[in-house]
Amino acid sequence: MHAAFERHQVRYLFIGKAGAIILGFPDTSQDVDVFPMKDERNGRRLVAALREIGFDLSLERETDILRGKDFVEIKDGPFDIDLIFAPDGIETFEEAWARHEDVEGFPVCSIDDIIASKRAANRQKDRESLDRLEEFRIYLRQRRP
Amino acid sequence: MAKRPLSVRIRYGFIRTYRPVLDDEPYRSFETMEEYRQWCEQNLPKWLGFARI
């Protein structure tokens, strides 16, 4: 996925549990959470990249992505993906991008933004992982030079 | 940072099981996050953990 997104110059960030896993959090997720920049040109790039990977995008799906509906979930592709154009707890893509982490070329929301997003969503499953994510943040900071 | 390479963390970090209702449709989209959260609360089994506290 990452290679296709790079080829098509999609502006995006991994977020949620997916982002945390890429940062090194030892957990599992059932889907890949992606925070794309909401912009029609970026949407076109995103659609092209998803099609290249093997997602079957009908006109309806393409339109939803180009419009940047806040939440789009696709479960019949090569893997389950959530496109979250307006994640809770994060003001703008550009602000999140300014704080993002690059993990071997993978653009990932900062652990601060991942935690902020989960805290703002405030679901049972977020609440269950927040304490561990906060401890993981301390671990990450201690490991950094 | 992590001792296991990123490729291994990705290979084993993402799994596909089955979540009732949530995984029964191939596609959904929501105009707003609030609409999505409400749909989750009204339709998903509570034990999946998607309801807000």
N, CA and C atoms of all chains as a GROMACS GRO file, in nm:
protein
  594
    1MET      N    1   0.083  -0.120   0.000
    1MET     CA    2   0.000   0.000   0.000
    1MET      C    3   0.086   0.125   0.000
    2HIS      N    4   0.184   0.124   0.088
    2HIS     CA    5   0.269   0.242   0.101
    2HIS      C    6   0.338   0.276  -0.032
    3ALA      N    7   0.387   0.172  -0.100
    3ALA     CA    8   0.457   0.197  -0.227
    3ALA      C    9   0.362   0.259  -0.330
    4ALA      N   10   0.241   0.207  -0.338
    4ALA     CA   11   0.143   0.261  -0.434
    4ALA      C   12   0.106   0.405  -0.397
    5PHE      N   13   0.090   0.431  -0.270
    5PHE     CA   14   0.057   0.567  -0.227
    5PHE      C   15   0.173   0.662  -0.262
    6GLU      N   16   0.295   0.613  -0.247
    6GLU     CA   17   0.411   0.695  -0.281
    6GLU      C   18   0.414   0.723  -0.431
    7ARG      N   19   0.392   0.617  -0.510
    7ARG     CA   20   0.396   0.633  -0.656
    7ARG      C   21   0.294   0.736  -0.703
    8HIS      N   22   0.179   0.735  -0.640
    8HIS     CA   23   0.072   0.828  -0.682
    8HIS      C   24   0.076   0.959  -0.604
    9GLN      N   25   0.179   0.974  -0.522
    9GLN     CA   26   0.200   1.098  -0.446
    9GLN      C   27   0.079   1.136  -0.360
   10VAL      N   28   0.022   1.037  -0.297
   10VAL     CA   29  -0.090   1.061  -0.206
   10VAL      C   30  -0.035   1.123  -0.078
   11ARG      N   31  -0.101   1.226  -0.031
   11ARG     CA   32  -0.064   1.283   0.100
   11ARG      C   33  -0.154   1.219   0.205
   12TYR      N   34  -0.094   1.149   0.298
   12TYR     CA   35  -0.171   1.075   0.398
   12TYR      C   36  -0.084   1.046   0.518
   13LEU      N   37  -0.150   1.003   0.623
   13LEU     CA   38  -0.080   0.959   0.743
   13LEU      C   39  -0.146   0.832   0.795
   14PHE      N   40  -0.068   0.741   0.846
   14PHE     CA   41  -0.126   0.631   0.922
   14PHE      C   42  -0.170   0.686   1.057
   15ILE      N   43  -0.282   0.638   1.105
   15ILE     CA   44  -0.336   0.689   1.230
   15ILE      C   45  -0.396   0.571   1.308
   16GLY      N   46  -0.442   0.598   1.428
   16GLY     CA   47  -0.510   0.494   1.507
   16GLY      C   48  -0.414   0.383   1.548
   17LYS      N   49  -0.474   0.266   1.573
   17LYS     CA   50  -0.392   0.153   1.615
   17LYS      C   51  -0.291   0.116   1.508
   18ALA      N   52  -0.330   0.132   1.381
   18ALA     CA   53  -0.237   0.102   1.271
   18ALA      C   54  -0.112   0.188   1.283
   19GLY      N   55  -0.132   0.316   1.309
   19GLY     CA   56  -0.018   0.406   1.324
   19GLY      C   57   0.068   0.366   1.443
   20ALA      N   58   0.001   0.331   1.553
   20ALA     CA   59   0.075   0.292   1.674
   20ALA      C   60   0.159   0.167   1.648
   21ILE      N   61   0.102   0.071   1.575
   21ILE     CA   62   0.176  -0.052   1.544
   21ILE      C   63   0.302  -0.020   1.464
   22ILE      N   64   0.288   0.070   1.367
   22ILE     CA   65   0.404   0.106   1.286
   22ILE      C   66   0.509   0.178   1.372
   23LEU      N   67   0.463   0.253   1.472
   23LEU     CA   68   0.556   0.318   1.563
   23LEU      C   69   0.625   0.219   1.656
   24GLY      N   70   0.569   0.097   1.667
   24GLY     CA   71   0.631  -0.005   1.751
   24GLY      C   72   0.543  -0.057   1.862
   25PHE      N   73   0.420  -0.009   1.871
   25PHE     CA   74   0.328  -0.055   1.976
   25PHE      C   75   0.292  -0.201   1.951
   26PRO      N   76   0.314  -0.288   2.050
   26PRO     CA   77   0.292  -0.430   2.027
   26PRO      C   78   0.147  -0.471   2.045
   27ASP      N   79   0.070  -0.455   1.941
   27ASP     CA   80  -0.072  -0.488   1.946
   27ASP      C   81  -0.114  -0.530   1.805
   28THR      N   82  -0.242  -0.558   1.789
   28THR     CA   83  -0.291  -0.595   1.657
   28THR      C   84  -0.411  -0.508   1.620
   29SER      N   85  -0.436  -0.500   1.491
   29SER     CA   86  -0.552  -0.424   1.442
   29SER      C   87  -0.616  -0.502   1.329
   30GLN      N   88  -0.745  -0.482   1.312
   30GLN     CA   89  -0.815  -0.554   1.206
   30GLN      C   90  -0.819  -0.475   1.076
   31ASP      N   91  -0.785  -0.348   1.084
   31ASP     CA   92  -0.788  -0.269   0.962
   31ASP      C   93  -0.679  -0.163   0.964
   32VAL      N   94  -0.654  -0.110   0.847
   32VAL     CA   95  -0.553  -0.006   0.835
   32VAL      C   96  -0.625   0.128   0.836
   33ASP      N   97  -0.589   0.212   0.933
   33ASP     CA   98  -0.651   0.344   0.945
   33ASP      C   99  -0.562   0.447   0.876
   34VAL      N  100  -0.621   0.514   0.779
   34VAL     CA  101  -0.546   0.613   0.702
   34VAL      C  102  -0.615   0.749   0.711
   35PHE      N  103  -0.537   0.850   0.735
   35PHE     CA  104  -0.584   0.989   0.742
   35PHE      C  105  -0.533   1.061   0.616
   36PRO      N  106  -0.615   1.068   0.510
   36PRO     CA  107  -0.569   1.135   0.388
   36PRO      C  108  -0.598   1.286   0.396
   37MET      N  109  -0.517   1.362   0.329
   37MET     CA  110  -0.547   1.505   0.319
   37MET      C  111  -0.674   1.521   0.236
   38LYS      N  112  -0.765   1.605   0.285
   38LYS     CA  113  -0.893   1.624   0.217
   38LYS      C  114  -0.879   1.732   0.110
   39ASP      N  115  -0.871   1.685  -0.011
   39ASP     CA  116  -0.844   1.774  -0.124
   39ASP      C  117  -0.875   1.693  -0.249
   40GLU      N  118  -0.945   1.753  -0.346
   40GLU     CA  119  -0.991   1.671  -0.458
   40GLU      C  120  -0.875   1.609  -0.537
   41ARG      N  121  -0.769   1.686  -0.556
   41ARG     CA  122  -0.655   1.630  -0.630
   41ARG      C  123  -0.593   1.513  -0.554
   42ASN      N  124  -0.582   1.531  -0.422
   42ASN     CA  125  -0.529   1.420  -0.342
   42ASN      C  126  -0.625   1.301  -0.346
   43GLY      N  127  -0.754   1.332  -0.348
   43GLY     CA  128  -0.854   1.226  -0.357
   43GLY      C  129  -0.838   1.146  -0.485
   44ARG      N  130  -0.810   1.214  -0.596
   44ARG     CA  131  -0.791   1.143  -0.724
   44ARG      C  132  -0.668   1.053  -0.716
   45ARG      N  133  -0.564   1.104  -0.653
   45ARG     CA  134  -0.443   1.022  -0.638
   45ARG      C  135  -0.471   0.900  -0.550
   46LEU      N  136  -0.548   0.925  -0.444
   46LEU     CA  137  -0.583   0.816  -0.352
   46LEU      C  138  -0.664   0.709  -0.423
   47VAL      N  139  -0.762   0.750  -0.503
   47VAL     CA  140  -0.844   0.654  -0.578
   47VAL      C  141  -0.755   0.573  -0.673
   48ALA      N  142  -0.665   0.639  -0.742
   48ALA     CA  143  -0.577   0.569  -0.836
   48ALA      C  144  -0.489   0.469  -0.762
   49ALA      N  145  -0.438   0.509  -0.646
   49ALA     CA  146  -0.350   0.420  -0.569
   49ALA      C  147  -0.428   0.299  -0.518
   50LEU      N  148  -0.547   0.324  -0.467
   50LEU     CA  149  -0.628   0.213  -0.416
   50LEU      C  150  -0.662   0.116  -0.528
   51ARG      N  151  -0.694   0.168  -0.645
   51ARG     CA  152  -0.725   0.079  -0.759
   51ARG      C  153  -0.602  -0.002  -0.797
   52GLU      N  154  -0.488   0.061  -0.795
   52GLU     CA  155  -0.365  -0.012  -0.829
   52GLU      C  156  -0.341  -0.128  -0.732
   53ILE      N  157  -0.372  -0.105  -0.606
   53ILE     CA  158  -0.352  -0.210  -0.504
   53ILE      C  159  -0.452  -0.324  -0.523
   54GLY      N  160  -0.568  -0.294  -0.582
   54GLY     CA  161  -0.666  -0.400  -0.603
   54GLY      C  162  -0.802  -0.373  -0.544
   55PHE      N  163  -0.824  -0.252  -0.494
   55PHE     CA  164  -0.957  -0.216  -0.444
   55PHE      C  165  -1.049  -0.188  -0.562
   56ASP      N  166  -1.168  -0.247  -0.554
   56ASP     CA  167  -1.268  -0.228  -0.660
   56ASP      C  168  -1.352  -0.106  -0.621
   57LEU      N  169  -1.326   0.005  -0.685
   57LEU     CA  170  -1.395   0.129  -0.648
   57LEU      C  171  -1.499   0.165  -0.754
   58SER      N  172  -1.624   0.150  -0.716
   58SER     CA  173  -1.734   0.189  -0.805
   58SER      C  174  -1.737   0.342  -0.814
   59LEU      N  175  -1.824   0.391  -0.899
   59LEU     CA  176  -1.838   0.537  -0.912
   59LEU      C  177  -1.882   0.598  -0.779
   60GLU      N  178  -1.973   0.526  -0.710
   60GLU     CA  179  -2.020   0.576  -0.580
   60GLU      C  180  -1.905   0.588  -0.481
   61ARG      N  181  -1.823   0.486  -0.476
   61ARG     CA  182  -1.709   0.488  -0.383
   61ARG      C  183  -1.610   0.599  -0.421
   62GLU      N  184  -1.585   0.608  -0.551
   62GLU     CA  185  -1.492   0.711  -0.597
   62GLU      C  186  -1.543   0.850  -0.559
   63THR      N  187  -1.673   0.871  -0.579
   63THR     CA  188  -1.732   1.001  -0.546
   63THR      C  189  -1.719   1.032  -0.397
   64ASP      N  190  -1.745   0.931  -0.314
   64ASP     CA  191  -1.733   0.952  -0.170
   64ASP      C  192  -1.591   0.994  -0.131
   65ILE      N  193  -1.494   0.930  -0.193
   65ILE     CA  194  -1.354   0.960  -0.160
   65ILE      C  195  -1.316   1.098  -0.212
   66LEU      N  196  -1.359   1.128  -0.334
   66LEU     CA  197  -1.325   1.260  -0.390
   66LEU      C  198  -1.389   1.373  -0.308
   67ARG      N  199  -1.508   1.347  -0.257
   67ARG     CA  200  -1.573   1.446  -0.172
   67ARG      C  201  -1.507   1.456  -0.036
   68GLY      N  202  -1.435   1.351   0.001
   68GLY     CA  203  -1.374   1.350   0.132
   68GLY      C  204  -1.475   1.338   0.243
   69LYS      N  205  -1.571   1.245   0.227
   69LYS     CA  206  -1.664   1.220   0.337
   69LYS      C  207  -1.583   1.184   0.461
   70ASP      N  208  -1.633   1.224   0.575
   70ASP     CA  209  -1.549   1.212   0.695
   70ASP      C  210  -1.496   1.071   0.719
   71PHE      N  211  -1.580   0.970   0.689
   71PHE     CA  212  -1.537   0.834   0.721
   71PHE      C  213  -1.582   0.739   0.609
   72VAL      N  214  -1.485   0.666   0.555
   72VAL     CA  215  -1.513   0.568   0.448
   72VAL      C  216  -1.444   0.438   0.488
   73GLU      N  217  -1.520   0.328   0.492
   73GLU     CA  218  -1.458   0.200   0.524
   73GLU      C  219  -1.481   0.102   0.410
   74ILE      N  220  -1.373   0.036   0.370
   74ILE     CA  221  -1.379  -0.059   0.259
   74ILE      C  222  -1.332  -0.195   0.310
   75LYS      N  223  -1.419  -0.294   0.295
   75LYS     CA  224  -1.390  -0.425   0.355
   75LYS      C  225  -1.384  -0.537   0.252
   76ASP      N  226  -1.386  -0.504   0.125
   76ASP     CA  227  -1.380  -0.612   0.026
   76ASP      C  228  -1.258  -0.599  -0.064
   77GLY      N  229  -1.155  -0.534  -0.013
   77GLY     CA  230  -1.032  -0.521  -0.090
   77GLY      C  231  -0.927  -0.618  -0.040
   78PRO      N  232  -0.803  -0.597  -0.079
   78PRO     CA  233  -0.695  -0.687  -0.036
   78PRO      C  234  -0.673  -0.684   0.116
   79PHE      N  235  -0.713  -0.576   0.180
   79PHE     CA  236  -0.714  -0.566   0.326
   79PHE      C  237  -0.821  -0.464   0.362
   80ASP      N  238  -0.862  -0.465   0.489
   80ASP     CA  239  -0.966  -0.371   0.532
   80ASP      C  240  -0.901  -0.235   0.559
   81ILE      N  241  -0.963  -0.133   0.504
   81ILE     CA  242  -0.905   0.001   0.520
   81ILE      C  243  -1.014   0.100   0.562
   82ASP      N  244  -0.979   0.186   0.657
   82ASP     CA  245  -1.065   0.297   0.696
   82ASP      C  246  -0.999   0.425   0.650
   83LEU      N  247  -1.072   0.503   0.572
   83LEU     CA  248  -1.022   0.635   0.531
   83LEU      C  249  -1.090   0.737   0.620
   84ILE      N  250  -1.012   0.802   0.702
   84ILE     CA  251  -1.067   0.894   0.802
   84ILE      C  252  -1.021   1.035   0.764
   85PHE      N  253  -1.110   1.108   0.699
   85PHE     CA  254  -1.072   1.240   0.650
   85PHE      C  255  -1.080   1.347   0.760
   86ALA      N  256  -1.151   1.316   0.868
   86ALA     CA  257  -1.166   1.415   0.976
   86ALA      C  258  -1.158   1.345   1.111
   87PRO      N  259  -1.039   1.296   1.146
   87PRO     CA  260  -1.030   1.222   1.272
   87PRO      C  261  -1.061   1.310   1.393
   88ASP      N  262  -1.125   1.251   1.490
   88ASP     CA  263  -1.154   1.324   1.614
   88ASP      C  264  -1.023   1.370   1.677
   89GLY      N  265  -1.026   1.488   1.737
   89GLY     CA  266  -0.912   1.532   1.816
   89GLY      C  267  -0.798   1.593   1.738
   90ILE      N  268  -0.810   1.603   1.605
   90ILE     CA  269  -0.704   1.662   1.524
   90ILE      C  270  -0.767   1.771   1.438
   91GLU      N  271  -0.713   1.891   1.445
   91GLU     CA  272  -0.774   2.005   1.377
   91GLU      C  273  -0.761   1.995   1.225
   92THR      N  274  -0.638   1.985   1.179
   92THR     CA  275  -0.616   1.984   1.034
   92THR      C  276  -0.509   1.883   0.996
   93PHE      N  277  -0.514   1.841   0.869
   93PHE     CA  278  -0.411   1.751   0.819
   93PHE      C  279  -0.273   1.816   0.828
   94GLU      N  280  -0.266   1.943   0.791
   94GLU     CA  281  -0.136   2.010   0.788
   94GLU      C  282  -0.074   2.015   0.927
   95GLU      N  283  -0.156   2.036   1.029
   95GLU     CA  284  -0.102   2.038   1.166
   95GLU      C  285  -0.050   1.900   1.204
   96ALA      N  286  -0.126   1.798   1.168
   96ALA     CA  287  -0.082   1.661   1.199
   96ALA      C  288   0.045   1.628   1.121
   97TRP      N  289   0.051   1.675   0.996
   97TRP     CA  290   0.169   1.648   0.913
   97TRP      C  291   0.293   1.713   0.975
   98ALA      N  292   0.277   1.832   1.028
   98ALA     CA  293   0.391   1.903   1.089
   98ALA      C  294   0.447   1.825   1.209
   99ARG      N  295   0.365   1.742   1.270
   99ARG     CA  296   0.408   1.668   1.389
   99ARG      C  297   0.438   1.521   1.358
  100HIS      N  298   0.424   1.480   1.232
  100HIS     CA  299   0.424   1.337   1.203
  100HIS      C  300   0.563   1.273   1.217
  101GLU      N  301   0.561   1.142   1.223
  101GLU     CA  302   0.684   1.064   1.231
  101GLU      C  303   0.705   0.993   1.099
  102ASP      N  304   0.830   0.982   1.059
  102ASP     CA  305   0.864   0.903   0.941
  102ASP      C  306   0.928   0.774   0.990
  103VAL      N  307   0.861   0.661   0.966
  103VAL     CA  308   0.915   0.533   1.010
  103VAL      C  309   0.954   0.454   0.885
  104GLU      N  310   1.082   0.460   0.853
  104GLU     CA  311   1.134   0.392   0.733
  104GLU      C  312   1.053   0.430   0.609
  105GLY      N  313   1.017   0.557   0.601
  105GLY     CA  314   0.944   0.607   0.485
  105GLY      C  315   0.793   0.604   0.502
  106PHE      N  316   0.745   0.540   0.606
  106PHE     CA  317   0.600   0.536   0.632
  106PHE      C  318   0.560   0.661   0.710
  107PRO      N  319   0.468   0.742   0.657
  107PRO     CA  320   0.426   0.862   0.729
  107PRO      C  321   0.321   0.828   0.834
  108VAL      N  322   0.352   0.855   0.959
  108VAL     CA  323   0.265   0.814   1.070
  108VAL      C  324   0.235   0.935   1.158
  109CYS      N  325   0.111   0.946   1.201
  109CYS     CA  326   0.077   1.050   1.297
  109CYS      C  327   0.165   1.036   1.421
  110SER      N  328   0.194   1.146   1.483
  110SER     CA  329   0.271   1.141   1.607
  110SER      C  330   0.193   1.061   1.711
  111ILE      N  331   0.265   1.006   1.805
  111ILE     CA  332   0.197   0.932   1.913
  111ILE      C  333   0.105   1.028   1.989
  112ASP      N  334   0.143   1.156   1.997
  112ASP     CA  335   0.056   1.252   2.065
  112ASP      C  336  -0.078   1.264   1.991
  113ASP      N  337  -0.073   1.270   1.858
  113ASP     CA  338  -0.198   1.282   1.782
  113ASP      C  339  -0.279   1.153   1.787
  114ILE      N  340  -0.211   1.039   1.786
  114ILE     CA  341  -0.284   0.912   1.796
  114ILE      C  342  -0.358   0.905   1.929
  115ILE      N  343  -0.291   0.946   2.034
  115ILE     CA  344  -0.354   0.944   2.167
  115ILE      C  345  -0.466   1.047   2.173
  116ALA      N  346  -0.440   1.167   2.119
  116ALA     CA  347  -0.543   1.273   2.122
  116ALA      C  348  -0.668   1.228   2.047
  117SER      N  349  -0.649   1.160   1.936
  117SER     CA  350  -0.761   1.115   1.856
  117SER      C  351  -0.842   1.009   1.931
  118LYS      N  352  -0.772   0.917   1.994
  118LYS     CA  353  -0.843   0.813   2.069
  118LYS      C  354  -0.914   0.871   2.191
  119ARG      N  355  -0.848   0.968   2.255
  119ARG     CA  356  -0.912   1.030   2.372
  119ARG      C  357  -1.040   1.104   2.330
  120ALA      N  358  -1.033   1.173   2.216
  120ALA     CA  359  -1.150   1.248   2.169
  120ALA      C  360  -1.262   1.154   2.125
  121ALA      N  361  -1.227   1.042   2.064
  121ALA     CA  362  -1.330   0.947   2.020
  121ALA      C  363  -1.400   0.886   2.141
  122ASN      N  364  -1.322   0.858   2.246
  122ASN     CA  365  -1.378   0.817   2.375
  122ASN      C  366  -1.472   0.697   2.368
  123ARG      N  367  -1.434   0.599   2.286
  123ARG     CA  368  -1.512   0.476   2.282
  123ARG      C  369  -1.454   0.378   2.384
  124GLN      N  370  -1.532   0.276   2.412
  124GLN     CA  371  -1.486   0.176   2.508
  124GLN      C  372  -1.351   0.118   2.467
  125LYS      N  373  -1.337   0.085   2.339
  125LYS     CA  374  -1.213   0.022   2.295
  125LYS      C  375  -1.096   0.120   2.298
  126ASP      N  376  -1.124   0.248   2.280
  126ASP     CA  377  -1.018   0.348   2.291
  126ASP      C  378  -0.976   0.362   2.436
  127ARG      N  379  -1.075   0.368   2.523
  127ARG     CA  380  -1.047   0.382   2.666
  127ARG      C  381  -0.960   0.267   2.716
  128GLU      N  382  -0.988   0.148   2.663
  128GLU     CA  383  -0.912   0.030   2.707
  128GLU      C  384  -0.765   0.036   2.668
  129SER      N  385  -0.735   0.105   2.559
  129SER     CA  386  -0.595   0.106   2.515
  129SER      C  387  -0.521   0.236   2.553
  130LEU      N  388  -0.592   0.335   2.602
  130LEU     CA  389  -0.528   0.466   2.626
  130LEU      C  390  -0.416   0.459   2.729
  131ASP      N  391  -0.439   0.392   2.840
  131ASP     CA  392  -0.334   0.385   2.943
  131ASP      C  393  -0.207   0.323   2.886
  132ARG      N  394  -0.224   0.218   2.809
  132ARG     CA  395  -0.106   0.151   2.751
  132ARG      C  396  -0.038   0.240   2.648
  133LEU      N  397  -0.117   0.312   2.569
  133LEU     CA  398  -0.057   0.401   2.469
  133LEU      C  399   0.020   0.514   2.538
  134GLU      N  400  -0.031   0.562   2.649
  134GLU     CA  401   0.040   0.669   2.719
  134GLU      C  402   0.172   0.617   2.777
  135GLU      N  403   0.171   0.496   2.827
  135GLU     CA  404   0.296   0.436   2.875
  135GLU      C  405   0.392   0.414   2.757
  136PHE      N  406   0.337   0.375   2.644
  136PHE     CA  407   0.420   0.354   2.524
  136PHE      C  408   0.484   0.487   2.481
  137ARG      N  409   0.410   0.597   2.494
  137ARG     CA  410   0.466   0.729   2.460
  137ARG      C  411   0.589   0.758   2.546
  138ILE      N  412   0.579   0.728   2.674
  138ILE     CA  413   0.694   0.750   2.764
  138ILE      C  414   0.812   0.664   2.718
  139TYR      N  415   0.782   0.540   2.684
  139TYR     CA  416   0.887   0.449   2.636
  139TYR      C  417   0.954   0.506   2.510
  140LEU      N  418   0.872   0.555   2.416
  140LEU     CA  419   0.928   0.611   2.293
  140LEU      C  420   1.020   0.728   2.323
  141ARG      N  421   0.978   0.814   2.413
  141ARG     CA  422   1.057   0.934   2.444
  141ARG      C  423   1.188   0.896   2.512
  142GLN      N  424   1.184   0.794   2.595
  142GLN     CA  425   1.307   0.752   2.662
  142GLN      C  426   1.406   0.689   2.565
  143ARG      N  427   1.353   0.629   2.458
  143ARG     CA  428   1.441   0.562   2.361
  143ARG      C  429   1.506   0.658   2.264
  144ARG      N  430   1.448   0.778   2.256
  144ARG     CA  431   1.501   0.874   2.157
  144ARG      C  432   1.627   0.939   2.208
  145PRO      N  433   1.722   0.965   2.117
  145PRO     CA  434   1.845   1.030   2.160
  145PRO      C  435   1.821   1.174   2.208
  146MET      N  436   1.439   0.128   1.681
  146MET     CA  437   1.347   0.143   1.792
  146MET      C  438   1.294   0.006   1.833
  147ALA      N  439   1.205  -0.051   1.752
  147ALA     CA  440   1.155  -0.186   1.783
  147ALA      C  441   1.256  -0.287   1.730
  148LYS      N  442   1.272  -0.397   1.800
  148LYS     CA  443   1.374  -0.493   1.758
  148LYS      C  444   1.330  -0.573   1.636
  149ARG      N  445   1.201  -0.596   1.623
  149ARG     CA  446   1.156  -0.667   1.503
  149ARG      C  447   1.145  -0.567   1.389
  150PRO      N  448   1.185  -0.608   1.269
  150PRO     CA  449   1.178  -0.514   1.156
  150PRO      C  450   1.033  -0.471   1.130
  151LEU      N  451   1.023  -0.354   1.069
  151LEU     CA  452   0.890  -0.299   1.039
  151LEU      C  453   0.805  -0.397   0.958
  152SER      N  454   0.867  -0.463   0.861
  152SER     CA  455   0.791  -0.555   0.775
  152SER      C  456   0.727  -0.668   0.859
  153VAL      N  457   0.798  -0.712   0.961
  153VAL     CA  458   0.745  -0.820   1.047
  153VAL      C  459   0.632  -0.764   1.134
  154ARG      N  460   0.653  -0.644   1.186
  154ARG     CA  461   0.547  -0.583   1.270
  154ARG      C  462   0.419  -0.564   1.190
  155ILE      N  463   0.435  -0.526   1.064
  155ILE     CA  464   0.316  -0.507   0.980
  155ILE      C  465   0.252  -0.642   0.946
  156ARG      N  466   0.337  -0.740   0.916
  156ARG     CA  467   0.282  -0.872   0.879
  156ARG      C  468   0.197  -0.931   0.991
  157TYR      N  469   0.246  -0.919   1.114
  157TYR     CA  470   0.175  -0.981   1.226
  157TYR      C  471   0.086  -0.885   1.302
  158GLY      N  472   0.098  -0.757   1.276
  158GLY     CA  473   0.018  -0.659   1.350
  158GLY      C  474  -0.122  -0.642   1.295
  159PHE      N  475  -0.142  -0.685   1.170
  159PHE     CA  476  -0.274  -0.666   1.108
  159PHE      C  477  -0.337  -0.802   1.083
  160ILE      N  478  -0.453  -0.821   1.142
  160ILE     CA  479  -0.520  -0.950   1.133
  160ILE      C  480  -0.662  -0.928   1.082
  161ARG      N  481  -0.722  -1.032   1.031
  161ARG     CA  482  -0.859  -1.021   0.982
  161ARG      C  483  -0.941  -1.129   1.049
  162THR      N  484  -1.023  -1.090   1.142
  162THR     CA  485  -1.113  -1.188   1.203
  162THR      C  486  -1.254  -1.154   1.155
  163TYR      N  487  -1.351  -1.170   1.241
  163TYR     CA  488  -1.487  -1.135   1.201
  163TYR      C  489  -1.556  -1.063   1.316
  164ARG      N  490  -1.608  -0.945   1.285
  164ARG     CA  491  -1.683  -0.869   1.384
  164ARG      C  492  -1.827  -0.860   1.335
  165PRO      N  493  -1.920  -0.917   1.412
  165PRO     CA  494  -2.060  -0.917   1.367
  165PRO      C  495  -2.109  -0.777   1.331
  166VAL      N  496  -2.190  -0.768   1.233
  166VAL     CA  497  -2.251  -0.645   1.180
  166VAL      C  498  -2.145  -0.559   1.110
  167LEU      N  499  -2.041  -0.523   1.183
  167LEU     CA  500  -1.940  -0.434   1.125
  167LEU      C  501  -1.881  -0.492   0.997
  168ASP      N  502  -1.854  -0.622   0.998
  168ASP     CA  503  -1.789  -0.683   0.882
  168ASP      C  504  -1.889  -0.747   0.785
  169ASP      N  505  -2.016  -0.720   0.804
  169ASP     CA  506  -2.117  -0.784   0.719
  169ASP      C  507  -2.144  -0.708   0.589
  170GLU      N  508  -2.096  -0.589   0.579
  170GLU     CA  509  -2.113  -0.510   0.456
  170GLU      C  510  -1.975  -0.478   0.400
  171PRO      N  511  -1.964  -0.480   0.268
  171PRO     CA  512  -1.831  -0.455   0.210
  171PRO      C  513  -1.789  -0.308   0.211
  172TYR      N  514  -1.888  -0.221   0.229
  172TYR     CA  515  -1.855  -0.079   0.215
  172TYR      C  516  -1.955   0.007   0.292
  173ARG      N  517  -1.904   0.107   0.359
  173ARG     CA  518  -1.991   0.209   0.420
  173ARG      C  519  -1.919   0.343   0.413
  174SER      N  520  -1.997   0.448   0.409
  174SER     CA  521  -1.938   0.582   0.419
  174SER      C  522  -2.032   0.671   0.497
  175PHE      N  523  -1.974   0.768   0.564
  175PHE     CA  524  -2.052   0.856   0.649
  175PHE      C  525  -2.008   1.001   0.624
  176GLU      N  526  -2.109   1.086   0.614
  176GLU     CA  527  -2.081   1.228   0.587
  176GLU      C  528  -1.999   1.290   0.699
  177THR      N  529  -2.033   1.255   0.823
  177THR     CA  530  -1.962   1.314   0.937
  177THR      C  531  -1.920   1.204   1.035
  178MET      N  532  -1.822   1.236   1.117
  178MET     CA  533  -1.779   1.141   1.219
  178MET      C  534  -1.891   1.116   1.319
  179GLU      N  535  -1.969   1.220   1.347
  179GLU     CA  536  -2.080   1.204   1.441
  179GLU      C  537  -2.181   1.103   1.388
  180GLU      N  538  -2.207   1.111   1.257
  180GLU     CA  539  -2.300   1.015   1.195
  180GLU      C  540  -2.244   0.873   1.208
  181TYR      N  541  -2.114   0.859   1.186
  181TYR     CA  542  -2.049   0.728   1.198
  181TYR      C  543  -2.057   0.677   1.342
  182ARG      N  544  -2.025   0.762   1.438
  182ARG     CA  545  -2.030   0.720   1.579
  182ARG      C  546  -2.172   0.677   1.617
  183GLN      N  547  -2.271   0.752   1.571
  183GLN     CA  548  -2.410   0.717   1.605
  183GLN      C  549  -2.449   0.584   1.542
  184TRP      N  550  -2.406   0.564   1.418
  184TRP     CA  551  -2.436   0.435   1.352
  184TRP      C  552  -2.375   0.320   1.432
  185CYS      N  553  -2.251   0.337   1.474
  185CYS     CA  554  -2.186   0.232   1.553
  185CYS      C  555  -2.265   0.204   1.680
  186GLU      N  556  -2.306   0.307   1.749
  186GLU     CA  557  -2.375   0.290   1.877
  186GLU      C  558  -2.513   0.227   1.859
  187GLN      N  559  -2.576   0.255   1.747
  187GLN     CA  560  -2.711   0.204   1.725
  187GLN      C  561  -2.713   0.064   1.664
  188ASN      N  562  -2.603   0.023   1.602
  188ASN     CA  563  -2.605  -0.102   1.526
  188ASN      C  564  -2.509  -0.211   1.572
  189LEU      N  565  -2.400  -0.173   1.632
  189LEU     CA  566  -2.299  -0.275   1.664
  189LEU      C  567  -2.322  -0.334   1.802
  190PRO      N  568  -2.290  -0.462   1.818
  190PRO     CA  569  -2.296  -0.520   1.953
  190PRO      C  570  -2.207  -0.440   2.048
  191LYS      N  571  -2.257  -0.417   2.168
  191LYS     CA  572  -2.184  -0.331   2.261
  191LYS      C  573  -2.046  -0.386   2.293
  192TRP      N  574  -2.036  -0.519   2.295
  192TRP     CA  575  -1.907  -0.578   2.333
  192TRP      C  576  -1.796  -0.556   2.231
  193LEU      N  577  -1.829  -0.504   2.113
  193LEU     CA  578  -1.723  -0.469   2.018
  193LEU      C  579  -1.647  -0.344   2.064
  194GLY      N  580  -1.709  -0.267   2.152
  194GLY     CA  581  -1.637  -0.154   2.212
  194GLY      C  582  -1.643  -0.024   2.135
  195PHE      N  583  -1.734  -0.013   2.038
  195PHE     CA  584  -1.740   0.108   1.957
  195PHE      C  585  -1.829   0.217   2.016
  196ALA      N  586  -1.899   0.186   2.123
  196ALA     CA  587  -1.987   0.287   2.184
  196ALA      C  588  -1.906   0.386   2.266
  197ARG      N  589  -1.946   0.511   2.262
  197ARG     CA  590  -1.878   0.613   2.343
  197ARG      C  591  -1.916   0.598   2.488
  198ILE      N  592  -1.825   0.639   2.573
  198ILE     CA  593  -1.849   0.627   2.717
  198ILE      C  594  -1.912   0.755   2.768
   0.00000   0.00000   0.00000
